[in-house]
């Protein structure tokens, strides 16, 4: 009896220890949640004057002005701004005004600490989950959001991950108390992860492995058939449902209605040339609108992309070439080659949500490798907005568009540029963030120790 009691006590202690470890793992990220207070609605007109205004869709205005009220841009021009009763006037002499930058392939708000599973909410259970929406899982208090805003990124397209059909991606503004506040378009498009089209024929030691190749070919075939079956079933359901609304509702197929009807694009994650070719052939046959996400080997299918006007979201430039025989700079030159060919494209950071701030640096990398600087800027502003469905409201400084813009010390593509002010829908955004506060903390440490002077810290 005593032995049994000891076993129970040992199990209890182990369970308590395990619970404590979980609490520590979870408690760390929770304690690190952003302390920034979301901005209130714009209460009076705002005039930014005497700045260099970069509309992106037109020439730079120097000195220029931007006027916005109730979250919308009302005036843009050069010279003296118009007199606006009750307006807050910001003298931005020596500064620059750009549209807020757009991250077009992110997991912002879905991941806090990648090594802690309970803070990862990117993937729904199951291989085919079109009914899932990324936006409902977004954490508005994520510490990654203020860090990202500090680099001028004000808008993002957030993707679910995993499976063959991950769900629906969502466009968000990077400020708000809840996901409902942040959502611009909760259902921006359906996300499909295209199966690889060629098996890996090498085993663990680099030798041919025919058995493994056969298994992979079988898996590829099954995955392609699963996608075909899903879209066939969804089309049949929607046709029947439209003919007889009294039929039972299937949320999976209802979630595909906008994509099948052409109202929203299908974002197809595909990187290899074979994947891209296969995905385009499938979309053309089914008369679907798709956007290629990834596109690392898009150079090999430029003619096909241009023929069918399929845009590409390039998920980052800071990686190695895909094949041994590729040129060392092939990731860096891809944007220039797509631009020269007339293929629409956006540039994404290709990083985790903790490093989404690297978006500017990825776009800047393409410039010394042939992409005009204005096109690099377009790839993270109006070009991205048009591809992800926000071209009418975001991505440029034009009358009638959302007053989502940034005031900087220079070109956002330059690493030395700082974002001094930011506005989302006319609301002045707090640019404080965890990185900045820690920087200040440890500079103060070394100032107190006499290792740096007060002049250096200023």
HELIX and SHEET records of a PDB file:
HELIX    1   1 UNK A    2  UNK A   31  1                                  30    
HELIX    2   2 UNK A  117  UNK A  119  5                                   3    
HELIX    3   3 UNK A  134  UNK A  137  5                                   4    
HELIX    4   4 UNK A  143  UNK A  149  1                                   7    
HELIX    5   5 UNK A  179  UNK A  182  1                                   4    
HELIX    6   6 UNK A  210  UNK A  243  1                                  34    
HELIX    7   7 UNK A  251  UNK A  254  1                                   4    
HELIX    8   8 UNK A  257  UNK A  260  1                                   4    
HELIX    9   9 UNK A  273  UNK A  286  1                                  14    
HELIX   10  10 UNK A  298  UNK A  301  5                                   4    
HELIX   11  11 UNK A  302  UNK A  307  1                                   6    
HELIX   12  12 UNK A  330  UNK A  341  1                                  12    
HELIX   13  13 UNK A  353  UNK A  358  5                                   6    
HELIX   14  14 UNK A  359  UNK A  365  1                                   7    
HELIX   15  15 UNK A  367  UNK A  369  5                                   3    
HELIX   16  16 UNK A  373  UNK A  378  1                                   6    
HELIX   17  17 UNK A  382  UNK A  388  1                                   7    
HELIX   18  18 UNK A  434  UNK A  448  1                                  15    
HELIX   19  19 UNK A  454  UNK A  457  1                                   4    
SHEET    1   A 4 UNK A  72  UNK A  78  0                                        
SHEET    2   A 4 UNK A  61  UNK A  69 -1                                        
SHEET    3   A 4 UNK A  46  UNK A  54 -1                                        
SHEET    4   A 4 UNK A  88  UNK A  91  1                                        
SHEET    1   B 7 UNK A  72  UNK A  78  0                                        
SHEET    2   B 7 UNK A  61  UNK A  69 -1                                        
SHEET    3   B 7 UNK A  46  UNK A  54 -1                                        
SHEET    4   B 7 UNK A  96  UNK A  99  1                                        
SHEET    5   B 7 UNK A 405  UNK A 408 -1                                        
SHEET    6   B 7 UNK A 419  UNK A 424 -1                                        
SHEET    7   B 7 UNK A 427  UNK A 428 -1                                        
SHEET    1   C 8 UNK A 101  UNK A 106  0                                        
SHEET    2   C 8 UNK A 153  UNK A 158  1                                        
SHEET    3   C 8 UNK A 165  UNK A 173 -1                                        
SHEET    4   C 8 UNK A 183  UNK A 193 -1                                        
SHEET    5   C 8 UNK A 265  UNK A 270  1                                        
SHEET    6   C 8 UNK A 290  UNK A 294  1                                        
SHEET    7   C 8 UNK A 312  UNK A 315  1                                        
SHEET    8   C 8 UNK A 345  UNK A 348  1                                        
END                                                                             
